[in-house]
Amino acid sequence: MALSFGVTVLPDPPATRLAELMALGERHGFEIGWTYDSHVLWQDSYPVLALAIQATSKMKFGHLVTNPGTREPTVVASLYATLHDISDGRMVMGIGRGDSARRVIGQKPVRVAEFESALRMIKPFMNGQEVRWNDKDLQLKWVRPELPEIPMWVAGYGPRALGVAGRVGDGVIIQLADPEIIQWIMSTARAAAEEAGRDPAALKCIVCAPSHVGPIEDGREQTRWFPAMVSNHVMDLIERYGADGSTIPTALTDFVQARKFYDYSEHSRVGAAHGEFVTDEICDRFSVLGDTEQITAKLRELESIGVDHFSIYLMTHGQEETLRAYGEHVIPQLKGVVS
């Protein structure tokens, strides 16, 4: 299977902007349109995705990521089933424990055991099957059986969350483009899948990271916010597992030693002050930067280690230019020439 491409756009007002960028992405060969689900920092993304569905004809849509904490599990399942119906079968679920959506309102990410239990219900429920939840038998009787099943892709960094992805998910969402860390994450999730009697090879690998087409120095300046965002998750891992490399690879934990603070009001924003500690080397490892040849080479490397889908975090300057450069110079090279 060739690498597929997605684009992640923030649900910033005006809502029509996200729909515009998704329509442009579809024209340039992007197959999935993603957005964030953080209802205080940005507009609520579910109605915004409905606009994007109407502005496109083939593109699939989902969140990187929604969560079963700010969205009660039956609610998130019904939202996805509704959008799946509206789009005629074009939804793919990305779900995690909740970072900014939860922390901004004074809540911690959903506990791992609670997360797993919610996911075990959400997957069949949003796809029209009867489930048992809160001692009740529930079913979305209006789900159209002829639509394709909505896959559930699960985000995680640590062994416990990756265990959930392996046991319950159809794929793993990884927020960074570092080959060494990606391989560790996938082997951890696949080991859990195998232990649960599932086919580890069936687990898809979804990678998302910013990509800026142009001089690499410019790309680094525009994407320092991204490893800083990843550092939120890494700090949680260090607190739980330590930083000696025995459980979590030092390739993931070392870079946060210089971190001083994180300001959610600048979450995923170019020029965020909390990104100042991020080195050029980390920018190059975590993001996909450079001219179209350098970008294509890095994406070929990701494809060679088993990455199935790459989504650009389009939180950089020159959004239209990035989509165009990918559509004209990068995607055709990785897809092979379409006859």
Residue frames as qw, qx, qy, qz and C-alpha x, y, z in Angstrom:
[[0.000, 0.887, 0.461, 0.000, 0.00, 0.00, 0.00],
 [0.370, 0.477, -0.041, 0.796, 1.28, 3.47, -0.90],
 [0.194, -0.260, -0.469, 0.821, 1.49, 6.13, 1.78],
 [0.003, -0.767, -0.557, -0.319, -1.77, 8.07, 2.08],
 [0.259, 0.165, -0.173, 0.936, -1.87, 11.77, 2.94],
 [0.228, -0.782, -0.580, 0.029, -3.94, 13.88, 5.29],
 [0.186, 0.444, -0.116, 0.869, -4.04, 17.49, 6.40],
 [0.374, -0.573, -0.630, 0.368, -4.84, 18.79, 9.90],
 [0.054, 0.520, 0.121, 0.844, -6.42, 22.25, 10.15],
 [0.085, -0.181, -0.641, 0.741, -7.29, 24.06, 13.40],
 [0.032, -0.689, -0.694, -0.209, -10.98, 24.93, 13.94],
 [0.195, -0.299, -0.147, 0.923, -10.15, 28.63, 14.18],
 [0.349, 0.783, 0.447, -0.256, -12.87, 31.08, 13.21],
 [0.688, 0.149, 0.040, -0.710, -14.14, 31.71, 10.63],
 [0.737, -0.030, 0.667, -0.105, -15.35, 28.10, 10.24],
 [0.740, 0.652, 0.071, -0.151, -15.49, 28.57, 6.47],
 [0.113, 0.794, -0.592, -0.081, -11.67, 28.77, 6.41],
 [0.485, -0.261, 0.833, -0.042, -11.28, 25.13, 7.50],
 [0.735, 0.446, 0.487, -0.154, -13.80, 24.03, 4.85],
 [0.444, 0.854, -0.212, -0.169, -11.89, 26.04, 2.19],
 [0.075, -0.659, 0.747, 0.044, -8.55, 24.48, 3.10],
 [0.625, -0.016, 0.774, -0.102, -10.04, 20.97, 3.16],
 [0.709, 0.636, 0.249, -0.171, -11.55, 21.48, -0.31],
 [0.292, 0.835, -0.457, -0.095, -8.14, 22.68, -1.56],
 [0.368, -0.444, 0.816, -0.051, -6.48, 19.68, 0.09],
 [0.757, 0.266, 0.579, -0.146, -8.88, 17.31, -1.65],
 [0.609, 0.781, -0.049, -0.131, -8.03, 18.90, -5.01],
 [0.167, 0.768, -0.618, 0.038, -4.33, 18.36, -4.30],
 [0.698, 0.181, -0.692, -0.035, -4.67, 14.64, -3.50],
 [0.118, -0.261, 0.738, -0.611, -5.04, 14.65, 0.29],
 [0.439, -0.216, -0.823, -0.288, -7.31, 11.80, 1.35],
 [0.459, -0.594, -0.628, 0.208, -8.16, 12.66, 4.97],
 [0.011, -0.659, 0.072, -0.749, -9.03, 16.00, 6.57],
 [0.576, -0.351, -0.626, 0.392, -8.29, 16.18, 10.28],
 [0.095, -0.737, 0.069, -0.665, -8.91, 18.76, 12.98],
 [0.165, 0.136, -0.738, 0.640, -8.42, 19.24, 16.73],
 [0.484, -0.619, -0.543, -0.294, -11.14, 18.76, 19.34],
 [0.391, -0.213, -0.465, 0.765, -10.36, 21.36, 22.01],
 [0.011, -0.733, -0.620, -0.280, -13.61, 23.25, 22.51],
 [0.285, -0.872, -0.183, 0.354, -12.29, 26.18, 24.59],
 [0.402, -0.430, 0.369, 0.719, -9.09, 27.01, 22.68],
 [0.050, 0.048, -0.612, -0.788, -10.92, 26.85, 19.34],
 [0.647, 0.010, -0.070, -0.759, -14.47, 26.58, 18.03],
 [0.734, -0.049, 0.640, -0.224, -16.29, 23.30, 18.54],
 [0.016, -0.401, 0.743, 0.535, -14.97, 21.15, 15.72],
 [0.383, 0.259, 0.887, -0.006, -17.93, 18.83, 15.12],
 [0.431, 0.780, 0.370, -0.264, -20.22, 21.34, 13.35],
 [0.072, 0.774, -0.430, -0.459, -17.14, 22.72, 11.56],
 [0.282, -0.175, 0.896, 0.294, -16.42, 19.23, 10.15],
 [0.470, 0.558, 0.669, -0.140, -20.00, 19.11, 8.84],
 [0.294, 0.868, -0.069, -0.394, -19.17, 22.21, 6.76],
 [0.098, -0.564, 0.739, 0.356, -16.00, 20.54, 5.46],
 [0.463, 0.175, 0.868, 0.049, -18.00, 17.44, 4.49],
 [0.454, 0.759, 0.407, -0.228, -20.34, 19.64, 2.44],
 [0.150, 0.865, -0.307, -0.367, -17.38, 21.38, 0.74],
 [0.061, -0.458, 0.853, 0.242, -15.82, 18.08, -0.45],
 [0.824, 0.146, -0.217, -0.502, -16.88, 14.89, -2.22],
 [0.848, 0.163, -0.501, 0.064, -14.27, 12.18, -1.53],
 [0.183, 0.493, -0.613, 0.589, -12.17, 13.28, 1.42],
 [0.648, -0.445, -0.612, 0.085, -12.57, 11.41, 4.71],
 [0.112, -0.715, 0.208, -0.658, -12.66, 13.28, 8.03],
 [0.759, -0.409, -0.474, 0.180, -11.75, 12.77, 11.66],
 [0.306, -0.925, 0.150, -0.165, -10.07, 14.26, 14.72],
 [0.720, 0.191, -0.435, 0.506, -6.45, 14.24, 15.78],
 [0.273, -0.194, -0.940, -0.065, -7.88, 13.68, 18.33],
 [0.553, -0.536, -0.139, -0.623, -11.24, 13.63, 20.07],
 [0.149, 0.212, -0.848, 0.463, -11.57, 12.10, 23.57],
 [0.493, -0.452, -0.704, -0.239, -14.13, 10.28, 25.74],
 [0.346, -0.308, -0.539, 0.703, -13.72, 12.71, 28.64],
 [0.151, 0.267, 0.063, -0.950, -15.00, 16.10, 27.51],
 [0.614, 0.069, -0.432, -0.656, -17.29, 14.10, 25.19],
 [0.693, -0.164, 0.599, -0.367, -19.21, 11.45, 27.12],
 [0.277, -0.207, 0.873, 0.344, -18.53, 8.14, 25.30],
 [0.408, 0.518, 0.752, 0.025, -22.05, 7.62, 23.90],
 [0.209, 0.886, 0.093, -0.402, -22.01, 11.26, 22.72],
 [0.068, -0.621, 0.606, 0.493, -18.73, 10.93, 20.82],
 [0.344, 0.086, 0.906, 0.232, -19.99, 7.70, 19.22],
 [0.347, 0.717, 0.586, -0.149, -23.26, 9.32, 18.15],
 [0.090, 0.842, -0.173, -0.504, -21.44, 12.40, 16.79],
 [0.152, -0.393, 0.780, 0.462, -19.25, 10.21, 14.61],
 [0.339, 0.331, 0.875, 0.097, -22.16, 8.03, 13.47],
 [0.278, 0.825, 0.347, -0.349, -24.11, 11.20, 12.57],
 [0.071, 0.760, -0.402, -0.505, -21.23, 12.69, 10.56],
 [0.293, -0.133, 0.894, 0.312, -20.70, 9.29, 8.91],
 [0.376, 0.583, 0.717, -0.068, -24.33, 9.36, 7.79],
 [0.192, 0.885, 0.056, -0.421, -24.13, 12.99, 6.57],
 [0.007, -0.685, 0.589, 0.429, -20.90, 12.27, 4.64],
 [0.900, 0.291, -0.157, -0.284, -22.13, 8.96, 3.21],
 [0.978, -0.132, 0.000, 0.164, -19.45, 6.93, 4.96],
 [0.546, 0.647, -0.221, 0.483, -16.43, 9.27, 5.07],
 [0.410, -0.818, 0.267, -0.303, -15.47, 9.30, 8.78],
 [0.755, 0.119, -0.540, 0.353, -12.36, 7.88, 10.48],
 [0.532, -0.832, -0.082, -0.133, -12.04, 8.28, 14.24],
 [0.499, 0.367, -0.501, 0.605, -8.88, 9.54, 15.91],
 [0.608, -0.719, -0.166, -0.295, -9.19, 9.34, 19.71],
 [0.454, 0.309, -0.596, 0.586, -6.92, 9.92, 22.70],
 [0.428, -0.444, -0.675, 0.406, -7.14, 10.49, 26.45],
 [0.068, -0.939, -0.278, -0.191, -7.54, 14.27, 26.10],
 [0.566, -0.036, -0.176, 0.804, -4.70, 16.80, 26.47],
 [0.037, 0.107, -0.032, 0.993, -5.54, 20.46, 25.86],
 [0.456, -0.435, -0.493, -0.600, -9.31, 19.82, 25.79],
 [0.703, -0.506, -0.492, 0.091, -9.11, 18.49, 29.36],
 [0.561, -0.185, -0.300, 0.749, -6.23, 20.44, 30.92],
 [0.031, 0.329, 0.122, 0.936, -7.59, 23.85, 29.87],
 [0.554, -0.526, -0.244, -0.597, -10.76, 23.16, 31.88],
 [0.336, -0.571, 0.573, -0.483, -8.85, 21.87, 34.90],
 [0.949, -0.083, 0.214, -0.216, -9.14, 18.12, 34.25],
 [0.309, -0.498, 0.761, 0.277, -6.43, 15.52, 33.73],
 [0.448, 0.232, -0.713, -0.487, -6.37, 13.16, 30.74],
 [0.881, -0.174, -0.076, -0.434, -8.83, 10.26, 31.08],
 [0.526, -0.478, 0.700, -0.069, -7.38, 7.38, 33.13],
 [0.186, 0.346, -0.826, -0.404, -6.05, 4.56, 30.96],
 [0.132, 0.177, 0.968, -0.118, -8.43, 1.85, 32.27],
 [0.343, 0.613, 0.440, -0.559, -11.44, 4.14, 31.84],
 [0.264, 0.590, -0.432, -0.629, -10.16, 5.06, 28.36],
 [0.051, 0.149, -0.951, -0.266, -9.95, 1.40, 27.31],
 [0.220, 0.388, 0.847, -0.289, -13.41, 0.61, 28.63],
 [0.349, 0.664, 0.144, -0.645, -14.90, 3.59, 26.74],
 [0.220, 0.494, -0.633, -0.554, -13.16, 2.61, 23.49],
 [0.102, 0.036, 0.992, 0.065, -14.41, -0.97, 23.71],
 [0.300, 0.590, 0.656, -0.363, -17.96, 0.42, 23.71],
 [0.217, 0.696, -0.088, -0.679, -17.53, 3.32, 21.25],
 [0.003, -0.314, 0.781, 0.540, -16.19, 1.26, 18.32],
 [0.065, 0.303, 0.931, 0.192, -19.16, -1.14, 17.98],
 [0.107, 0.665, 0.558, -0.484, -21.73, 1.43, 19.14],
 [0.158, 0.633, -0.176, -0.737, -20.87, 4.07, 16.50],
 [0.146, 0.224, -0.810, -0.523, -21.00, 1.29, 13.89],
 [0.632, -0.095, -0.306, -0.705, -24.59, 0.36, 14.73],
 [0.548, -0.071, -0.829, 0.087, -24.06, -2.64, 17.00],
 [0.615, -0.701, -0.194, -0.304, -25.86, -3.12, 20.31],
 [0.397, 0.357, -0.610, 0.585, -23.69, -2.48, 23.37],
 [0.596, -0.638, -0.473, 0.119, -23.98, -2.75, 27.14],
 [0.302, 0.374, -0.220, 0.849, -23.15, 0.57, 28.87],
 [0.234, -0.229, 0.410, -0.851, -24.05, 1.75, 32.40],
 [0.273, 0.153, 0.904, -0.291, -26.09, -1.45, 32.79],
 [0.566, 0.561, 0.217, -0.564, -28.20, -0.52, 29.77],
 [0.592, 0.200, 0.653, 0.427, -28.51, -2.16, 26.37],
 [0.171, 0.765, 0.006, -0.621, -28.03, 0.61, 23.81],
 [0.568, 0.206, 0.617, 0.505, -28.07, 0.80, 20.02],
 [0.160, 0.480, -0.158, -0.848, -27.99, 3.57, 17.42],
 [0.599, 0.345, 0.720, -0.052, -30.83, 2.03, 15.43],
 [0.449, 0.844, 0.103, -0.276, -30.59, 4.70, 12.73],
 [0.233, -0.586, 0.642, 0.437, -27.07, 3.72, 11.60],
 [0.772, 0.482, -0.169, -0.379, -27.17, 2.64, 7.94],
 [0.840, -0.262, 0.461, 0.119, -25.73, -0.89, 7.71],
 [0.791, 0.533, 0.171, 0.247, -24.61, -0.38, 4.10],
 [0.094, 0.943, -0.287, 0.139, -22.02, 2.25, 5.10],
 [0.685, 0.295, -0.559, 0.362, -18.40, 1.14, 5.63],
 [0.678, -0.588, -0.352, 0.266, -17.31, 0.65, 9.24],
 [0.005, -0.940, 0.216, -0.263, -15.75, 3.69, 10.93],
 [0.768, 0.094, -0.460, 0.435, -12.21, 2.71, 11.94],
 [0.472, -0.880, -0.008, -0.047, -10.89, 3.79, 15.35],
 [0.661, 0.408, -0.318, 0.544, -7.29, 5.02, 15.45],
 [0.627, -0.744, -0.210, 0.096, -5.85, 5.55, 18.92],
 [0.275, 0.792, -0.322, 0.440, -3.24, 8.10, 20.02],
 [0.788, -0.613, 0.029, 0.056, -0.61, 7.31, 22.63],
 [0.295, 0.766, -0.532, 0.209, 3.06, 7.57, 23.60],
 [0.313, -0.494, 0.731, -0.352, 3.43, 5.50, 26.77],
 [0.120, 0.100, -0.983, -0.094, 3.29, 1.71, 27.10],
 [0.246, 0.331, 0.793, -0.448, -0.11, 1.67, 28.82],
 [0.465, 0.593, 0.089, -0.652, -1.90, 3.88, 26.28],
 [0.336, 0.454, -0.698, -0.439, -0.16, 1.99, 23.45],
 [0.128, 0.032, 0.982, -0.137, -1.41, -1.23, 25.00],
 [0.442, 0.515, 0.494, -0.544, -4.96, 0.10, 24.59],
 [0.418, 0.611, -0.347, -0.576, -4.22, 1.00, 20.95],
 [0.147, 0.306, -0.918, -0.206, -2.94, -2.52, 20.32],
 [0.171, 0.188, 0.931, -0.262, -5.85, -4.27, 22.03],
 [0.307, 0.637, 0.579, -0.407, -8.73, -2.10, 20.82],
 [0.203, 0.725, -0.147, -0.642, -7.61, 0.21, 17.98],
 [0.825, 0.504, 0.240, 0.085, -7.44, -0.25, 14.24],
 [0.600, 0.554, -0.107, 0.568, -4.33, 1.91, 14.17],
 [0.553, -0.545, -0.232, 0.586, -1.93, 4.03, 16.23],
 [0.217, 0.928, 0.097, 0.286, -1.72, 7.83, 15.96],
 [0.717, -0.280, -0.071, 0.634, 1.82, 9.14, 16.50],
 [0.100, 0.990, 0.099, -0.002, 2.48, 12.87, 16.85],
 [0.235, -0.777, 0.470, 0.347, 6.05, 13.05, 15.56],
 [0.816, 0.547, -0.143, -0.118, 8.02, 11.97, 12.50],
 [0.127, -0.686, 0.715, -0.044, 11.13, 10.48, 14.15],
 [0.750, 0.189, -0.580, -0.254, 11.71, 7.00, 12.65],
 [0.302, 0.185, -0.843, 0.404, 13.40, 5.55, 15.76],
 [0.304, 0.018, 0.570, -0.763, 10.56, 6.59, 18.09],
 [0.715, 0.167, -0.189, -0.652, 7.88, 5.52, 15.58],
 [0.634, 0.184, -0.748, -0.076, 9.37, 2.02, 15.42],
 [0.097, 0.063, -0.808, 0.578, 9.45, 1.74, 19.22],
 [0.487, 0.094, 0.283, -0.821, 5.82, 2.96, 19.49],
 [0.752, 0.194, -0.366, -0.513, 4.55, 0.53, 16.84],
 [0.504, 0.156, -0.840, 0.126, 6.43, -2.46, 18.26],
 [0.114, -0.024, 0.696, -0.708, 4.98, -1.68, 21.72],
 [0.625, 0.171, 0.123, -0.752, 1.41, -1.45, 20.35],
 [0.705, 0.255, -0.567, -0.342, 1.86, -4.53, 18.14],
 [0.233, 0.155, -0.899, 0.336, 3.13, -6.60, 21.05],
 [0.364, 0.105, 0.561, -0.736, -0.09, -5.74, 22.93],
 [0.695, 0.271, -0.217, -0.629, -2.18, -6.64, 19.85],
 [0.547, 0.250, -0.795, -0.074, -0.44, -10.02, 19.56],
 [0.012, 0.069, -0.834, 0.547, -0.90, -10.73, 23.27],
 [0.505, 0.217, 0.380, -0.744, -4.63, -10.01, 22.86],
 [0.553, 0.221, 0.797, 0.098, -4.85, -12.50, 19.99],
 [0.455, 0.824, 0.144, -0.306, -5.16, -9.83, 17.31],
 [0.786, 0.382, 0.165, 0.457, -3.17, -9.58, 14.08],
 [0.386, -0.666, -0.001, 0.638, -0.35, -7.12, 14.91],
 [0.342, 0.008, 0.509, 0.789, 0.33, -6.47, 11.22],
 [0.051, 0.687, 0.644, 0.334, -3.23, -5.17, 10.76],
 [0.284, -0.793, -0.277, 0.462, -2.53, -2.23, 13.07],
 [0.458, 0.758, 0.162, 0.436, -2.16, 0.91, 10.92],
 [0.530, -0.354, -0.131, 0.759, 0.54, 3.50, 11.60],
 [0.153, 0.889, 0.321, 0.290, -0.66, 7.12, 11.37],
 [0.540, -0.228, -0.126, 0.800, 1.99, 9.83, 11.70],
 [0.104, 0.920, 0.305, 0.224, 1.21, 13.53, 12.05],
 [0.540, -0.419, -0.004, 0.730, 3.69, 16.41, 12.13],
 [0.228, 0.875, 0.021, -0.427, 4.13, 19.91, 10.72],
 [0.695, 0.145, 0.433, 0.556, 5.71, 20.25, 7.31],
 [0.126, 0.883, -0.007, -0.452, 7.03, 23.46, 5.83],
 [0.779, 0.389, 0.295, 0.393, 8.20, 23.52, 2.22],
 [0.194, 0.945, -0.107, 0.240, 11.15, 25.88, 1.82],
 [0.316, 0.578, -0.602, 0.452, 14.50, 26.70, 3.47],
 [0.667, -0.276, -0.673, 0.160, 14.98, 24.37, 6.43],
 [0.241, -0.019, -0.440, 0.865, 15.95, 27.25, 8.75],
 [0.383, -0.166, -0.098, -0.904, 12.58, 28.91, 8.09],
 [0.712, -0.225, -0.592, -0.302, 10.79, 25.60, 8.65],
 [0.516, -0.138, -0.669, 0.517, 12.47, 25.14, 12.03],
 [0.023, -0.033, 0.287, -0.957, 11.42, 28.60, 13.23],
 [0.547, -0.137, -0.239, -0.791, 7.83, 27.91, 12.22],
 [0.812, -0.169, -0.506, -0.238, 7.63, 24.52, 13.90],
 [0.210, 0.296, -0.725, 0.585, 9.44, 24.83, 17.27],
 [0.575, -0.228, 0.250, -0.745, 5.99, 24.84, 18.87],
 [0.853, 0.040, -0.390, -0.345, 5.51, 21.21, 17.82],
 [0.613, 0.086, -0.703, 0.350, 8.18, 19.35, 19.84],
 [0.108, -0.208, 0.485, -0.842, 7.17, 21.65, 22.73],
 [0.736, -0.117, -0.062, -0.664, 3.60, 20.32, 22.37],
 [0.822, 0.069, -0.566, -0.005, 4.90, 16.73, 22.31],
 [0.270, 0.304, -0.666, 0.626, 6.86, 17.53, 25.51],
 [0.578, -0.310, 0.209, -0.725, 3.55, 17.77, 27.45],
 [0.950, -0.038, -0.195, -0.240, 3.00, 14.06, 26.88],
 [0.678, 0.321, -0.542, 0.380, 6.67, 13.24, 27.50],
 [0.117, -0.452, 0.512, -0.721, 6.62, 15.00, 30.90],
 [0.820, -0.216, 0.113, -0.518, 3.68, 12.76, 31.89],
 [0.923, 0.171, -0.344, 0.036, 5.65, 9.69, 30.79],
 [0.385, 0.442, -0.577, 0.568, 8.76, 10.71, 32.76],
 [0.449, -0.415, 0.376, -0.696, 6.63, 11.23, 35.85],
 [0.926, -0.096, 0.073, -0.357, 5.26, 7.70, 35.51],
 [0.976, 0.160, -0.065, 0.133, 8.19, 5.73, 34.08],
 [0.554, -0.632, 0.268, 0.470, 11.34, 7.80, 34.74],
 [0.467, 0.844, -0.184, -0.190, 13.86, 9.01, 32.15],
 [0.464, -0.565, 0.654, 0.194, 16.58, 6.34, 32.38],
 [0.413, 0.436, -0.635, -0.485, 15.67, 4.71, 29.05],
 [0.200, -0.079, 0.967, -0.133, 14.60, 1.41, 30.65],
 [0.395, 0.500, 0.736, -0.228, 10.93, 1.82, 29.62],
 [0.405, 0.883, 0.186, -0.147, 10.71, 4.89, 27.36],
 [0.764, 0.266, 0.088, 0.582, 13.53, 5.42, 24.80],
 [0.351, -0.576, -0.071, 0.735, 15.84, 8.34, 25.60],
 [0.217, 0.209, 0.511, 0.805, 15.31, 9.49, 21.98],
 [0.216, -0.695, -0.549, -0.411, 11.89, 10.61, 23.24],
 [0.516, -0.772, -0.333, 0.162, 12.75, 11.85, 26.75],
 [0.616, -0.154, -0.039, 0.771, 16.14, 13.58, 26.45],
 [0.211, 0.450, 0.259, 0.828, 14.95, 16.70, 24.64],
 [0.356, -0.794, -0.369, -0.328, 12.59, 17.83, 27.42],
 [0.643, -0.333, -0.341, 0.599, 15.39, 18.40, 29.94],
 [0.253, 0.021, 0.014, 0.967, 15.67, 22.05, 28.80],
 [0.197, -0.620, -0.574, -0.497, 11.91, 22.69, 28.88],
 [0.080, 0.087, -0.444, 0.888, 10.84, 25.52, 31.21],
 [0.369, 0.319, 0.500, -0.716, 7.07, 25.96, 30.82],
 [0.102, 0.289, 0.804, 0.510, 4.05, 25.44, 28.54],
 [0.247, 0.302, 0.242, -0.888, 1.34, 27.99, 27.80],
 [0.373, 0.384, 0.840, 0.082, -1.87, 26.48, 26.40],
 [0.296, 0.814, 0.215, -0.451, -2.99, 29.88, 25.09],
 [0.230, 0.701, -0.516, -0.435, -0.24, 29.42, 22.46],
 [0.692, -0.022, 0.721, -0.007, -0.99, 25.71, 21.85],
 [0.634, 0.355, 0.597, 0.340, -0.03, 24.78, 18.25],
 [0.223, 0.962, 0.113, -0.107, 0.85, 28.39, 17.35],
 [0.687, 0.441, -0.072, 0.573, 3.87, 29.51, 15.27],
 [0.159, 0.607, -0.259, 0.734, 6.26, 31.54, 17.46],
 [0.722, -0.630, -0.230, -0.169, 4.94, 30.15, 20.77],
 [0.086, -0.809, 0.494, -0.306, 7.38, 31.25, 23.51],
 [0.793, -0.375, 0.454, -0.158, 7.37, 27.78, 25.10],
 [0.927, 0.349, 0.069, 0.119, 9.12, 26.41, 21.98],
 [0.123, 0.916, -0.376, 0.068, 12.33, 28.37, 22.59],
 [0.554, -0.534, 0.639, -0.010, 14.10, 25.40, 24.21],
 [0.897, 0.274, 0.346, -0.013, 13.65, 23.17, 21.13],
 [0.346, -0.519, 0.541, 0.565, 16.91, 22.61, 19.18],
 [0.468, 0.506, -0.437, -0.578, 17.30, 22.52, 15.41],
 [0.122, 0.206, -0.966, -0.097, 18.11, 18.81, 15.62],
 [0.262, 0.295, 0.827, -0.401, 14.80, 18.05, 17.36],
 [0.476, 0.557, 0.034, -0.680, 12.90, 20.18, 14.80],
 [0.374, 0.446, -0.691, -0.428, 14.47, 18.12, 12.01],
 [0.028, 0.040, -0.995, 0.090, 13.70, 14.79, 13.70],
 [0.252, 0.371, 0.741, -0.500, 10.14, 15.52, 14.77],
 [0.474, 0.668, 0.162, -0.551, 8.85, 17.46, 11.73],
 [0.708, 0.310, 0.510, 0.378, 9.11, 17.07, 7.94],
 [0.007, -0.901, 0.018, 0.434, 11.08, 20.08, 6.71],
 [0.407, -0.326, 0.562, 0.642, 13.07, 21.33, 3.73],
 [0.371, 0.345, -0.410, -0.758, 12.53, 21.56, -0.03],
 [0.871, 0.103, -0.013, -0.480, 10.27, 19.07, -1.81],
 [0.694, 0.356, -0.623, 0.061, 13.20, 16.69, -2.43],
 [0.062, 0.300, -0.763, 0.569, 14.20, 16.62, 1.26],
 [0.619, -0.049, 0.351, -0.701, 10.56, 16.17, 2.26],
 [0.867, 0.224, -0.289, -0.338, 10.03, 13.36, -0.24],
 [0.492, 0.359, -0.751, 0.256, 13.19, 11.60, 1.01],
 [0.199, -0.208, 0.703, -0.651, 12.00, 11.75, 4.63],
 [0.757, 0.079, 0.175, -0.625, 8.53, 10.50, 3.71],
 [0.768, 0.310, -0.543, -0.139, 10.07, 7.61, 1.74],
 [0.210, 0.299, -0.813, 0.454, 12.01, 6.71, 4.88],
 [0.483, -0.065, 0.509, -0.710, 8.80, 6.78, 6.95],
 [0.836, 0.218, -0.173, -0.473, 7.04, 4.63, 4.35],
 [0.588, 0.369, -0.716, 0.068, 9.95, 2.15, 4.44],
 [0.033, 0.159, -0.828, 0.536, 9.46, 1.59, 8.21],
 [0.109, -0.382, -0.918, -0.019, 5.75, 0.88, 7.75],
 [0.165, 0.371, 0.303, -0.862, 4.01, 4.27, 8.12],
 [0.297, 0.472, 0.804, 0.205, 0.62, 4.01, 6.36],
 [0.070, 0.873, 0.401, 0.268, -0.64, 7.59, 6.61],
 [0.426, -0.125, -0.176, 0.879, 1.05, 10.97, 7.01],
 [0.012, -0.884, -0.451, -0.120, -0.92, 14.04, 8.03],
 [0.343, 0.349, -0.117, 0.864, 0.53, 17.55, 7.79],
 [0.229, -0.712, -0.469, 0.469, -0.20, 19.75, 10.79],
 [0.356, 0.607, 0.313, 0.638, -1.01, 22.84, 8.74],
 [0.336, -0.903, -0.209, 0.166, -0.24, 25.29, 11.57],
 [0.534, -0.256, 0.229, 0.772, 2.48, 27.14, 9.67],
 [0.221, 0.648, -0.069, -0.725, 2.59, 30.13, 7.35],
 [0.296, 0.405, -0.639, -0.583, 1.74, 29.69, 3.65],
 [0.621, 0.053, 0.720, -0.306, -0.96, 27.05, 4.10],
 [0.751, 0.583, 0.104, -0.291, -2.15, 27.12, 0.48],
 [0.341, 0.733, -0.581, -0.096, 1.45, 26.99, -0.75],
 [0.326, -0.344, 0.866, -0.159, 2.16, 23.90, 1.38],
 [0.727, 0.287, 0.557, -0.280, -0.88, 22.06, 0.03],
 [0.634, 0.727, -0.129, -0.229, 0.03, 23.04, -3.53],
 [0.105, 0.673, -0.732, -0.031, 3.69, 21.96, -3.18],
 [0.488, -0.124, 0.844, -0.183, 2.61, 18.58, -1.82],
 [0.719, 0.476, 0.399, -0.313, -0.04, 18.17, -4.51],
 [0.581, 0.770, -0.213, -0.157, 2.31, 19.03, -7.36],
 [0.340, 0.684, -0.632, 0.129, 5.69, 17.69, -6.21],
 [0.232, -0.384, 0.819, -0.358, 5.46, 15.33, -3.22],
 [0.738, 0.103, 0.513, -0.426, 2.29, 13.20, -3.39],
 [0.800, 0.512, -0.184, -0.251, 2.76, 12.24, -7.10],
 [0.294, 0.588, -0.744, 0.118, 6.30, 10.98, -6.33],
 [0.282, -0.227, 0.843, -0.397, 5.13, 8.79, -3.45],
 [0.749, 0.271, 0.394, -0.459, 2.00, 7.57, -5.18],
 [0.467, 0.040, 0.732, 0.495, 3.85, 6.80, -8.41],
 [0.186, 0.149, -0.328, -0.914, 2.60, 8.39, -11.62],
 [0.549, 0.348, 0.623, -0.435, -1.16, 7.96, -11.90],
 [0.228, 0.051, 0.753, 0.615, -1.93, 6.55, -15.33]]
